[in-house]
Each structure stands twice: as structure tokens, then as C-alpha cells.
Amino acid sequence: MEPVNGSSPLAWRSYGAALFDLDGVLTPTAQVHMAAWSEMFSGYLAGVDRSRPGFEDADTSPYTDEDYYAHVDGKPRYEGVADLLASRHIALPYGSPTDPPDAETVCGLGNRKNAAFTTVLERDGVRPYPGSLELLDHLRELGMPLAVVSSSANARAVLAAAGLTGRFVTVVDGAVAAALELPGKPEPDTFQHAARECGAAPSAAVVIEDAVSGVRAGAAGDFGLVVGVDRGAGADALREAGAHIVVTDLAELW
């Protein structure tokens, strides 16, 4: 199946399933995640005492959006924490997923971020991108099996808040990946599992992603088409990661 130019609608009937990332693709919750990550890391880095043994080389310069795209975007939460800390020459114990949010561990910081995200989601809610909702409606009319593949453990809560529950054959989120011991993005395993759940071979499935790590997962899995959605990562970065086409809104795809 040949990729199409991003300026033309896709020949959707040529494919057997559509596999969507959630945050930044279907819903604007990527901004909520970014804000929660920024709040957590900014607070943590500001409190790092470089006089402590083992912290002498720590880089405590302000956390930026570039940090988010380079180390956090699209990855499982604890992996994002570990990658960002490694980039700042900070070594913390991994800890356990049951660590409280105030624990100074990789899992503790990840749970601190998750608490901030949950607070904002419950307070403000979320609506799907209009163009994304239009595409979902179009694909439902075609009878195409759809899946959500998200590194977030909050995917089902976000789908419920956005009124999208029930539209997908399967939701492969961070909790499902952990239960099935599937490696997260940029490995292709979660997308491959979703394709199987939809009854489609990867070569007949479309991956739709806004994160560089997610696009790399699609490229690594030899999917029929990998669509990059540029919500801030940059079109060039998405293409370099393996996107066949790049759009700025999902309405461009039908």
C-alpha cells in the first residue's frame, strides 16, 4: 500500500485498522501532560541540593518544553522520568509503582506527575479535537476497527471525559502493557498487539501518532502507513523518525 500525499485524503478502504495514540492525537491532553510534567520537574529540580553526595554533577537548569519532547513525550511515565533524570546526570533509586508521590525515586516522581495530571483532568475536563472527531465518525461509517494505543495509565479516564468510550475495539494503555509485559514506545509491541486485537496484520494497519517515540514504534513495526501529527514535535522530526506523511489535523486524512 503506497503512502499518500498529506494534502490528499487517505484511501481508507485499503486498510484494515486504524491505531491512534491518544494525547495530542485525539484529545488535547498533551498540553495537560506537558503542564503536569513541567510542574513536577520544575519543582523537583529547584529543590535538588548539589552539595549532597552523588549530586555534584546534577544539571538543575530550568526544565523546558525541549526536555519534554526529547525525553518524555510518548514514553511510559517512569521511563520518561528516568530518561530526563539521566540527561541531567541525576541518579535516583527506581523504587516501586506503589511509592507515594513525595518519594524521591523514579516511581515517586512519576506518581507525583500523575497526581497533578489527574487533578487538572478532573477540574477542567477535555474535549476531542474537532478534526479528530470527524475522522473517527468517518471511520465508524466505514466499519473500520479502531484502537487506542497510549503509554498513559490515564487513557480510559481521558476517553470517558472526552465522550469517546465505546468507539474502540481495544484500548492498549500503560496498564495493559504492564500486565502483558509489552515494552512501551518506541518499541512496536503495543501497536502490534492492538492490530491483532483488531484482526489486522501490521502491514494493513495505520498508525497515527504525534510523538517521535510513537512514530518510531510505527516505523519499527512495519505498519502499512505511519501518520505523524505535528502538534509541536516538528514535521521534520516526525519524518526523520519514520512518518510516511505528516499532517497538522486529522481532518486532512479524509
C-alpha positions as CSV (number, residue, x, y, z in Angstrom):
1,M,0.0,0.0,0.0
2,E,1.5,3.3,-1.1
3,P,1.5,6.2,1.3
4,V,-0.4,9.2,0.0
5,N,0.5,12.8,0.0
6,G,-0.6,14.6,3.2
7,S,-2.6,17.0,1.1
8,S,-5.0,14.3,-0.1
9,P,-7.4,12.1,1.8
10,L,-6.4,8.6,2.5
11,A,-7.9,5.6,0.7
12,W,-9.1,4.2,4.0
13,R,-10.8,1.2,2.4
14,S,-7.3,-0.1,1.5
15,Y,-6.5,-0.6,5.2
16,G,-7.8,-3.0,7.8
17,A,-7.5,-1.0,11.1
18,A,-6.5,2.4,12.5
19,L,-4.4,2.6,15.6
20,F,-4.5,6.0,17.4
21,D,-2.3,7.5,20.0
22,L,-4.5,9.4,22.4
23,D,-2.9,12.5,23.9
24,G,-2.1,15.0,21.2
25,V,-3.8,13.0,18.5
26,L,-7.5,12.5,19.6
27,T,-7.5,14.9,22.6
28,P,-5.5,18.0,23.5
29,T,-4.5,16.3,26.8
30,A,-0.9,16.5,25.7
31,Q,-1.0,20.1,26.9
32,V,-2.3,18.9,30.3
33,H,0.5,16.3,30.4
34,M,3.1,18.9,29.5
35,A,1.9,21.2,32.3
36,A,1.9,18.4,34.8
37,W,5.4,17.3,33.8
38,S,6.7,20.9,33.9
39,E,5.2,21.4,37.4
40,M,6.7,18.3,38.7
41,F,10.2,18.5,37.2
42,S,10.5,22.3,37.8
43,G,9.7,21.8,41.5
44,Y,12.0,18.8,41.9
45,L,15.0,20.4,40.1
46,A,14.6,23.6,42.0
47,G,15.0,21.6,45.2
48,V,18.0,19.5,44.3
49,D,20.9,20.1,46.7
50,R,24.1,19.8,44.6
51,S,26.2,19.5,47.8
52,R,24.7,16.1,48.5
53,P,26.9,13.1,47.8
54,G,26.2,11.9,44.3
55,F,24.5,15.1,43.1
56,E,27.7,17.2,42.4
57,D,27.3,17.0,38.7
58,A,23.5,17.4,38.6
59,D,22.2,19.8,36.0
60,T,19.5,21.8,37.7
61,S,18.9,24.3,35.0
62,P,15.2,25.1,34.4
63,Y,13.0,22.4,32.8
64,T,11.8,23.3,29.3
65,D,9.5,22.1,26.5
66,E,12.5,20.8,24.7
67,D,13.1,18.5,27.6
68,Y,9.6,17.2,27.2
69,Y,9.9,16.4,23.5
70,A,13.4,15.0,23.9
71,H,12.9,12.7,26.9
72,V,9.3,12.4,28.0
73,D,6.8,12.7,25.1
74,G,5.1,9.4,24.2
75,K,7.0,7.2,26.6
76,P,5.7,5.2,29.6
77,R,5.7,7.5,32.6
78,Y,8.6,6.0,34.6
79,E,10.7,5.7,31.5
80,G,10.2,9.4,30.9
81,V,11.3,10.2,34.4
82,A,14.4,8.0,34.1
83,D,15.4,9.5,30.7
84,L,15.1,13.1,31.9
85,L,17.0,12.4,35.1
86,A,19.8,10.7,33.2
87,S,20.0,13.7,30.9
88,R,20.5,15.8,34.0
89,H,23.1,13.5,35.5
90,I,20.8,12.6,38.4
91,A,20.7,9.0,39.6
92,L,17.7,8.1,41.8
93,P,16.6,4.7,43.0
94,Y,13.9,3.2,40.7
95,G,11.6,2.5,43.6
96,S,8.2,0.8,43.2
97,P,4.9,1.9,41.4
98,T,3.4,1.9,44.9
99,D,5.7,4.7,46.0
100,P,3.9,7.8,47.4
101,P,4.2,11.0,45.3
102,D,6.6,12.6,47.8
103,A,9.1,9.7,47.5
104,E,12.5,10.7,45.9
105,T,12.5,7.8,43.5
106,V,11.8,7.4,39.8
107,C,8.4,6.0,40.5
108,G,7.7,8.6,43.2
109,L,8.3,11.4,40.8
110,G,6.2,9.7,38.1
111,N,3.4,9.3,40.6
112,R,3.8,13.0,41.6
113,K,3.3,13.9,37.9
114,N,0.3,11.6,37.6
115,A,-1.4,13.2,40.6
116,A,-1.0,16.6,39.0
117,F,-2.5,15.4,35.7
118,T,-5.5,13.8,37.4
119,T,-6.2,17.0,39.3
120,V,-6.3,19.1,36.1
121,L,-8.3,16.5,34.2
122,E,-11.0,16.3,36.9
123,R,-11.1,20.0,37.2
124,D,-11.2,21.1,33.6
125,G,-12.3,18.0,31.6
126,V,-11.3,17.6,28.0
127,R,-12.9,17.7,24.5
128,P,-11.6,15.8,21.4
129,Y,-10.0,17.8,18.6
130,P,-12.9,18.6,16.1
131,G,-10.9,17.2,13.2
132,S,-10.1,14.0,15.1
133,L,-13.8,13.5,16.0
134,E,-14.7,14.0,12.3
135,L,-12.2,11.3,11.3
136,L,-13.5,8.9,14.0
137,D,-17.0,9.4,12.7
138,H,-15.9,8.8,9.1
139,L,-14.1,5.6,10.0
140,R,-17.1,4.4,12.0
141,E,-19.3,4.8,9.0
142,L,-16.8,2.7,7.0
143,G,-16.9,0.0,9.7
144,M,-13.2,0.1,10.3
145,P,-11.8,-1.4,13.6
146,L,-10.2,1.3,15.7
147,A,-7.8,1.1,18.6
148,V,-6.2,3.5,21.1
149,V,-2.5,2.8,21.9
150,S,-1.3,5.1,24.7
151,S,1.6,5.0,27.1
152,S,-0.6,6.7,29.7
153,A,-2.2,4.9,32.5
154,N,-5.0,7.5,32.3
155,A,-6.2,6.7,28.8
156,R,-9.6,5.3,29.8
157,A,-10.3,8.2,32.1
158,V,-9.4,10.6,29.3
159,L,-11.6,8.7,26.8
160,A,-14.5,8.9,29.2
161,A,-14.0,12.6,29.9
162,A,-13.9,13.2,26.1
163,G,-17.1,11.2,25.4
164,L,-15.2,8.7,23.3
165,T,-15.7,5.5,25.3
166,G,-17.1,2.6,23.2
167,R,-15.6,3.7,19.9
168,F,-12.6,1.3,20.0
169,V,-12.1,-2.4,19.7
170,T,-9.4,-2.2,22.2
171,V,-7.5,0.3,24.4
172,V,-3.9,-0.6,24.9
173,D,-2.7,1.7,27.7
174,G,0.1,1.7,30.1
175,A,-1.7,-0.6,32.5
176,V,-2.5,-3.2,29.7
177,A,1.1,-3.0,28.5
178,A,2.4,-3.7,32.0
179,A,0.0,-6.6,32.6
180,L,1.0,-8.2,29.3
181,E,4.7,-7.3,29.8
182,L,4.8,-5.4,26.5
183,P,7.7,-2.9,26.1
184,G,6.5,0.6,25.5
185,K,7.1,3.0,22.6
186,P,9.4,3.4,20.7
187,E,9.2,-0.4,20.6
188,P,6.3,-1.5,18.3
189,D,4.8,-4.2,20.6
190,T,1.8,-2.2,21.9
191,F,0.8,-1.2,18.4
192,Q,1.3,-4.8,17.1
193,H,-0.9,-6.1,20.0
194,A,-3.6,-3.6,19.1
195,A,-3.5,-4.6,15.4
196,R,-4.0,-8.2,16.4
197,E,-6.9,-7.3,18.6
198,C,-8.5,-5.5,15.6
199,G,-7.9,-8.6,13.4
200,A,-5.4,-6.8,11.1
201,A,-1.9,-7.5,10.2
202,P,0.5,-4.6,10.9
203,S,1.0,-4.3,7.1
204,A,-2.7,-3.5,6.8
205,A,-2.9,-1.1,9.8
206,V,-2.4,2.7,10.0
207,V,-0.6,4.2,13.0
208,I,-1.4,7.8,13.9
209,E,1.0,9.4,16.3
210,D,2.2,12.9,17.4
211,A,5.2,11.8,19.4
212,V,8.6,11.0,17.9
213,S,8.8,7.8,20.1
214,G,5.4,6.7,18.8
215,V,6.3,7.3,15.2
216,R,9.5,5.3,15.7
217,A,7.3,2.5,17.1
218,G,5.2,2.5,14.0
219,A,8.2,2.5,11.7
220,A,9.8,-0.3,13.7
221,G,6.7,-2.5,13.3
222,D,6.5,-2.2,9.5
223,F,2.9,-0.9,9.6
224,G,1.2,-0.2,6.4
225,L,1.2,3.6,7.0
226,V,2.6,5.8,9.7
227,V,1.0,9.2,10.0
228,G,2.7,11.9,12.1
229,V,0.5,14.6,13.6
230,D,2.5,17.7,14.2
231,R,1.3,19.2,17.4
232,G,4.7,20.6,18.3
233,A,7.3,17.9,17.8
234,G,8.1,19.3,14.3
235,A,7.3,17.9,10.9
236,D,11.0,17.2,10.1
237,A,11.5,15.3,13.4
238,L,8.4,13.2,12.7
239,R,9.6,12.4,9.2
240,E,13.1,11.5,10.4
241,A,11.5,9.2,12.9
242,G,9.7,7.3,10.1
243,A,6.4,9.0,9.4
244,H,5.3,8.4,5.8
245,I,3.2,11.6,5.9
246,V,2.7,14.5,8.4
247,V,-0.4,16.4,8.9
248,T,-1.4,19.1,11.4
249,D,-5.0,18.0,11.8
250,L,-6.7,14.6,11.4
251,A,-9.4,16.2,9.2
252,E,-6.7,16.3,6.5
253,L,-6.9,12.4,6.4
254,W,-10.4,12.0,4.9
